[in-house]
Amino acid sequence: MNGIVIIGAGESGTRAAFALRESGFTGSVTLTGTEPHLPYERPPLSKPLNGAVQMKPICGAEALQAAGIDYLQGVSALSLDPDTRSVAFSDGRTLTYDKLLLATGARPRRLTCPGAERALDFRTYADAATIFSSADPGKSIAIIGGGLIGMELAAVLRGKGITVSVIEMAAKPLGRAVPPRFAAKLHARHQDEGVAFHLGQGIAAITDDAVLLADGSAVPADIVVAAIGVLPDVALAEAADLATGNGVLTDSFLRTSDPNIFAAGDCAAVAQPGGGYIRFESWRNARSQAETAARNMVGGKEAFGAIPWFWTDQYDLGLQVAGLPQPEHQSVIRQLDGGELEFYLDDGRLLAAAGLGSCNSVARDIKLAEMLIAAGINPDPAALADPGVNLKALLKSSRAA
């Protein structure tokens, strides 16, 4: 028996390796990663401690050894042959497998303007260390991209007293993932903190000391960071003739077009009950998919159905979103001490919820809202809007019904 090989040692790949053992699998498990580190969490990279980038390990070497997981670090998978069930690696070795998990994650989207090579990425520990080691007070930084990563980085840098400009092609920042109500509030907070925004602007070029915009203006910058999103890393899958689209296409059990190969995390685009495929980018999704894939690789038949969820911390504000809010949804607002919630209903059914507040003031309510979504209830909008109506009580009544 050749065992299971996992390509990618991020949150998804590492969690899957341990989940295999927790599921009772006793065969060989090999975890491979391209970075020269033990597996680590990415969210803390944008939250330096005392000016130093945090590397928060997902697990230690001792835990890997105790679980009987062979960890090959600093090696890249060069080719995958589904016919022979084998993978060739950059260190010259070839591994065979019974089942394989692709947890290759995503890679930064690249700028194409003149001088693009001057822009720094913000994805790995090495990227973060480069940025924060250079980000001294008195310097100016231009962040190209006003999405979640760019805005989180802007908040941290402003806290260090650094001049920050955010350049975004869209008319508003945070337009793709964050509900408009909360995107506007976060935008306003950044402006209050002194972040300069250049919206609706394309990039003409990047020079040694500025970003030149399409309208002919220049944004002074000692450092430029590209945060224009990520692309699923599907090169290995494509070369092996697996089905791909906006990610490695899987069925609801996270199986790819080859029944012996599964995919999970940022690289996986999962089939949806109503048709189409969705790729979810979040820490919790990576972990949930990993656990589902691991159980299915050893004989389970568990459809992945976790509710999408993400969070972001900017200054002292915390945003959490559960489900997939859509513009056509009915919106219901609930005011809280220190924050507010927004619920999203479709034909009366609760499908999503979001909350923004100081620190973790909305965390408990979003967790309860997530449980209400999972229960598939049609709540009274007036009850959702009334802060005097306990969400836990709504959940209990829905379960009783």
Secondary structure, 3 states (H helix, E strand, C coil): CCCEEEECCCHHHHHHHHHHHHCCCCCCEEEEECCCCCCECCHHHHCCECCECCCCECCCHHHHHHCCEEEEECCCEEEEECCCCEEEECCCCEEECCEEEECCCEEECCCCCCCHHHCECCCCHHHHHHHHHHCCCCCEEEEECCCHHHHHHHHHHHHCCCEEEEEECCCCCCCCCCCHHHHHHHHHHHHHCCCEEEECCCEEEECCCEEEECCCCEEECCEEEECCCEEECCHHHHHCCCCECCCEEECCCCECCCCCEEECHHHEEEECCCCCEECCCCHHHHHHHHHHHHHHHCCCCCCCCCCCEEEEEECCEEEEEECCCCCCCEEEEEEECCEEEEEEEECCEEEEEEEEEECCCCHHHHHHHHHHHHHCCCCCHHHHHCCCCCHHHHHHHHHHC
